[in-house]
Amino acid sequence: AAAESAPWGRGGVPISKGLYGAPTRMVAAEDAVLRRFGSWEAFLAEPPLDELFRLERRRPASSSDDMQTESTEEATSQGEIVVRPRLVSSTQRSRILARARMALARRLHEEFSVWWREGKVPLPAYTQRRVTWWDHKPKLPFDVQIQSRSKDRNRIFDERFLYRQQIIRARNAQRKERRAEWQEERKKLLAEKEKHKKDRRERALKAVEGSHCSGLLGNLAPLLPKTGKSSSTH
């Protein structure tokens, strides 16, 4: 029964594009959305998907004067949640879906790219320097590097060469300073962008705050693949 209810294979890969000899399986959208975002409203309010859909609360129709004098908050809390599509062109829709695909891929990459020392006590300076040498070995001093030049083809003391290297080192130092300034500015831009995305997500979820939005897309049972357990019951 467990094997029938939980199909195995490479999730999310179409059968037509599966590798030779590697099993594939189709993952239902409802299960994938609930596991990734926790709810449908969080999925539809996630940028840039909020540019395709808008969550609203439809107020119930009232004919009496007492219902019209009801407070706005109470009327809003009793309404029905609806999903309305936004009017976009086919080109814009393709671009929004491409941005959503890249955002999900970036989010998945960040989850699987956790540094092995995250959340632990920082290493001492000497130990951290020795660990860094595995990937990035420090350069030798310039006075030691020029000793490897062939004395048969180059002069022992070349003023032009030394002057040229002095100019290159000064240029590299300026580039390093500009690169450090850009890194600080880039961090600020990314922080502002993340704050803007958070504000967009909160504005999109404000209309359905405090409600359970299950079944926003209607009955998906006819569209979901049938498992062995469900087919045996029928």
Buried (B, 14 or more C-beta within 10 A) or exposed (E): EEEEEEBEBEEEBEEEEBEEEEEBBBBEBBEEBBEEBEBBBBBBBBBBBBBBBBBEBEBEEEEEEEEEEEEEEEBBEEBEBEBEEEEEEEEEBEBBEEBBEEBEEEEEEEEEEEEEEEEEEEEEEEEEEEEEEEEEEEEEEEEEEBEEEEEEEEEEEEEEEEEEBEEEEEEEEEEEEEEEEEEEEEEEEEEEEEEEBEEBBEEBBEBBEEBEBEEBEEEEEEEBEEEEEEEEEE
